[in-house]
Amino acid sequence: MIRLGSALHISSSGNIIVKIENLPKIGDKVVDENLNVVGEVFDIFGPVSAPYAAVKPKTTKPENLVNKLLYVFPRSKVKGRW
């Protein structure tokens, strides 16, 4: 589990905007401090020095997550053939 960052606000499209501390990958699962799944990383945007992430929520009340720390479970690497 890696610390993603703090949820700033809910966008007009309903996504949770997070100020990134550790760069995730698109599609990584996002959880709160109680390991409840909050959503998944939908987009990464902003300047390289201070990026933001849009998290597509999978909760009924994403506004309760504003000003809370969120964490990410990185996807496991899939072993396969080239």
Residue pairs with C-beta under 8 A, 6 or more apart in sequence:
1 31
1 35
1 71
1 72
1 73
2 22
2 24
2 71
2 72
2 73
2 74
3 21
3 22
3 69
3 71
3 72
4 18
4 20
4 21
4 22
4 24
4 30
4 53
4 69
4 70
4 71
4 72
5 18
5 19
5 20
5 21
5 22
5 53
5 69
5 70
6 18
6 19
6 67
6 68
6 69
6 70
7 16
7 17
7 18
7 55
7 65
7 66
7 67
7 68
7 69
7 70
8 17
8 18
8 19
8 52
8 66
8 67
9 17
9 66
10 16
10 17
10 62
10 63
10 66
11 17
11 54
14 57
14 62
15 42
15 43
15 54
15 55
15 56
15 57
16 30
16 38
16 39
16 54
16 55
16 57
16 62
16 65
16 70
17 52
17 53
17 54
17 55
18 30
18 52
18 53
18 54
18 55
18 70
19 50
19 52
20 44
20 51
20 52
20 53
22 72
23 44
23 51
24 30
24 41
24 44
24 53
24 72
24 74
25 41
25 74
25 75
26 41
26 42
26 43
26 44
27 40
27 41
27 75
28 40
28 41
28 72
28 73
28 74
28 75
29 37
29 39
29 40
29 72
29 73
29 75
30 37
30 38
30 39
30 40
30 41
30 55
30 70
30 71
30 72
31 37
31 38
31 70
31 71
31 72
31 73
32 38
32 65
32 68
32 69
32 70
32 71
33 68
33 69
33 71
36 59
37 58
38 55
38 57
38 58
38 59
38 62
38 65
38 70
39 55
39 56
39 57
39 58
39 59
39 62
40 55
40 56
40 58
41 53
41 54
41 55
41 72
42 53
42 54
42 55
42 56
43 53
43 54
44 51
44 52
44 53
44 54
45 51
45 52
45 53
45 54
46 52
55 70
57 65
59 65
